[in-house]
Amino acid sequence: MQNNSENQISKKQEQARQHIQNIKGFYQHLVAYILFIPFTIFINYKTYWDYKWFWYSIIIWGIGVAIHALRVFVFKDALGSKWEARKIEEIMRKEENKWE
């Protein structure tokens, strides 16, 4: 009985660690976006300012950052470890029933 509760605690710690890694990855993505966008504006300004192509990088990369934020903060369990555990149990049950 002790081993089962320790296993659950270990699983929860691993899930928390994974969520922290996901949050960290999002913030790294956000910092890269914040640092890169002024650089693209500067390059656009120095090369050919009549055509403002930097908007493409702002919008497209911004959509990527927004999707990353949604996956990390809103839909964190949509295809996360809990979903994986449910699917594993479902497949194992199907396999057991198949052999009976």
N, C-alpha and C positions, 0 to 999 in steps of 0.2 A: 504494500500500500504506500509506503514511504517513497519507493522508487517511482511510482506513477505520478505522485504530486511533484516530485523533483523534476520529472520529465516534462510535466506541464509548465512548471516555472521556467525551465530551460527553453522550452518552445516559445513562451511569451517573451523571454529576454531576447531570443533570436529575432522574433517579429519586431520588437521594439528597436533593436539594433538596425534591422533592415529599413524600418521607417525613418530612422535618423539618417541613414545613408541616403535615402531618397530625398529627404529635406535638404541635406547638404548638397546633393547633386543639383537640386533646383536652384539653390542660392548661387552655386558656381555658374550655372547657366545664366542666371539673371545678371550677375556681375560681368560676365563676358559680353552680354548684350549691351549693358550700360556703357562699357568701355569701348566697344567696337562701333557703335552707332555714331558717336561724334567723329570718329576716325573716317567713316564712310562719307559723312557730310563734308569733312575737310577735303578729302580726296575729290569729291564731286565739285566742290567750290574751286579747287585749284586746277582741275582739268577742263571741265566744260559746264559752267554754271547755268547755261540757258536750258539745259535739259536736266531736270531734278530726278535722277535715277536713284538717289539714296532712299527715296520713299519705298521702293521695292524691298530693300533690305530691312527697313524699319517695320514694314507691315508683315512681310513673310516671317521674319525671325520673331517678331512680336507675337504672331499667331502660335509659333512653336513654343515660346515661353508661356503663353496662356494655357496651351494644352498641357504642358509640363506641370504648371501650377494646379490645374484641375486634377490631373492624375495623382499628384502628391497630397493635396489638401482636401479635395472634395470626394473623388472616387478612389480613395486609397485602398479600399478592399474589393474593388470591382473585379480585378483579375489578380489579386494579391495572394498572400499565403493562405488565407482562410478559404478562398475559392479553390486553390490548389488542393488543400486538404479534403474539401468536399468532393472534388472530382476524383481524387485517389480512392476515397472510400466508395464512391459510386462505381468506379471501375472494378474495384476489388469485389464488391457485392455482385456485380454482373458476372464476374469470373467464377465466383463460388456457385451461383445459381446455374451457370452453364454446365458445370461438372456434376451437378446433383441429378 
